[in-house]
Amino acid sequence: MKLVDVEKISEDLILAREVTGKSGNVLLAKGTKLTVSMGHRLKNWGVQYAYVEGEDLTSEKNYVAIDPNAISDRLNIIFSQSLNSEIMKQIYKAVYEFKISHGAP
Amino acid sequence: MKNSLEIRKTIETVSNIPTLPIVIEKLTKLLQDPKTSAEDVGKAITSDQVLASKVLKLVNSAFYGFPGKISTVTHAVVILGFSTVKNIVLTASIFNAFGKKITENSFDIEKFWLHSIACSAAAQCISRHVGHIDKEECFIAGLIHDVGKVVMCNFLPVEFQAVLKDREQRNCLLYQSENDILHITHEDIGGIICERWNLPKTLQSAVKRHHFKGTEKDFSIVDGIVHAADIFVRALDYGNGGDNKIPIMSECVWRNLGLKEIELTTLLHDISEEVEKASVFMQVLNS
């Protein structure tokens, strides 16, 4: 299992975990064969990363310990008044990626 | 409740606001004299035993990275240099003056200092990434950037409580509530304190203008570094300066510091490492 940026989803990837929305509703079920347009749709729903099947070339151990939704929920609170700025969007993305890669809550 | 003029007057004149110890003044004079020896500086610091023990605790921490034990202040001066030791003394003095909260309200002083210390570490880290030489200055500027908040908390309890209540109700940034309720902010109050303490102009400026709203002509590198450090530390969720929101990064600071050219995830990684090393400052604060 590996975590991929939804913008980098390609046609041959299969979801390894269901993708849920902010209220916990299932957006895509585990096992769904992904398409590029699904990746765009996930992005529009505010999802930035998804777990897909395949070998993780970094560290799967770190990834499974953290919940990407919890990270984005927290960042959405902190950044709630600043995401109209392009710079702040870049910072948000960098912090999200940093927290995912370091397993930080 | 006092208005902004009365608040300014209170902060400018009230006699029980902590002053920095005489040793800081002595050190400033000693550092201006080229004949000063490490021993002179060591003697000046050890005249205040409490301060000297805190200084030794800090210089022996992982933050300064010396594997061997530094057993005397004079030894610390030889190894770390005059200016670093002066900044360590300043740090210990600020903790002595404002480390504890003396009023009852919902302001979390421990999280406040955690945010301030993280901001120091981040400012020092950013200064290295953007090629600014005086990282010590950035460390102190980060540490004291929000000192106006703790002054308000301790010396303007009624006004500060009104600000905290408004901030909670509106779920906004603390300085927005300060501005709307009191028409004076922690930047202004911190600036007055720095003037009273006779701190260098660069530090005064960073305290007064860390929520940078200026243009190119107002830009100063230390102000910009502290502005950016505050934002990165909030984004990484280290401590809490009184709100859980994040102000917008000034485009002017972003451009002038060259942050858009820097790999942000690398910078964040370095900041997190520096913050971890700086955790010893929390221990000294609480000791």
Interface residues (C-beta under 8 A of the other chain):
Chain A: R74 L75 I77 I78 F79 S80 Q81 S82 S85 I87 M88 Q90 I91 Y92 A94 V95 E97 F98 S101 H102 A104
Chain B: C172 L173 I231 F232 R234 A235 L236 D237 N244 K245 I246 P247 I248 M249 E251 W254 K260 L264 T265 L267 L268 H269 S272
